[in-house]
């Protein structure tokens, strides 16, 4: 097998694997929606990920600002309050981020 044939076959194989990986959720969508474990993950995983990301961010930020946590706590309190009141994640995140940037950088 010469080099050009090898390269072409490699690209075709990578394309087939990429297509299969992306098509698999659509082909198994109905089965996944009915599966109880997937339904349970769908209810609790987004919240768990957001909590872990928030805690990790607060830990990293606290170390870089010499222990001054009040801007983080204020922005996080606003995000939690907005999310509880409006139930709109994009709005909560955007307003909390803008407040945090304003508090830290004085925009």
N, C-alpha and C positions, 0 to 999 in steps of 0.2 A: 504494500500500500504506500503510495507516494504521499508527500506532505500535504498537498492541496486536498486530496481526498480525505485524509485524516482530519484536517481542519474543518472541512465541510461537514463531515459526519459528527464531529464534536459539537459544532454549532447547532446542528439539527437535534442532537440528543439533548443539549442544554435547553433548546427551545421547547422540546416535547415535555421535559420535566417541569419547566417553568409553567407551561400551559396546564399541565395536569395538577400542579399544586394550586394554581389559581382557580381552576374549574371545579376542583373537588368539593369545596363548600357549597357551590350552587347545585351540584349533582346530588349531594346528600342533605340538602336543606330541609326537606320535609321530615326526614328521619331524625335529624338533629333537633328540630323544633319539638318533636314529641318525646324525646329522650329526657327522663326526669333529672338526670345528673346535669345535662346541659342547661335545663331550665333553672336549676338551683344555682349553677355558676352564673347564669345571666342575671340573676337577682342580686347576688352578693359580690361578685368579682369587681364590677366597676367601683363600688364604694370602697372596697378593700384596697384597690390600686391607688385611688385618690388619697386615702389616708396614709398609705405608705410613702407616696411621693411627697406629700405635704410634710410628714415627719422628717424624711430624709433632707428635704430642702431647708427646713428650719434648722436642722443640725448643722448643715454645711454653712448656712448664712451666719449663724450665731458664732461660729468659729472665725469667720472672716471679718466680723465687725466688733471684735473685742467685747463680746458678751452683751451688747446693747440690743435687746430683743424687742423693745417696745414698738418699733415700726412693723415688725413681723406679726406681733400679737394683735396690733390694731388692724392691719390689713386682713389677717386671718379671721378676726372677729367680724369684720365687715362682710367678707366672703360667706361665712357661715350664716350670718343674719340675712343677707340677700338671698342666698340659696333657700333658706327656710321660708322666707316670705314670698319670693317670686317663682321659685322652682325653675330657674333658667340658668343652666350652668355657664353658658357663654357670657351672659351678663355678669354673673357673680365673679367669674375669673377675670374678665376685662376690667371691671371696676376695682377689684382687689389689687390687680397688677398695677393699674394706674396710680392708685393711692400709695402703694408701696414705693413705686418709682418716685413719686412726688416727695414722699417723706425722706427717702434716702438721698435723693439728688437735688431736691429743692427746685423742681421745675415750676 
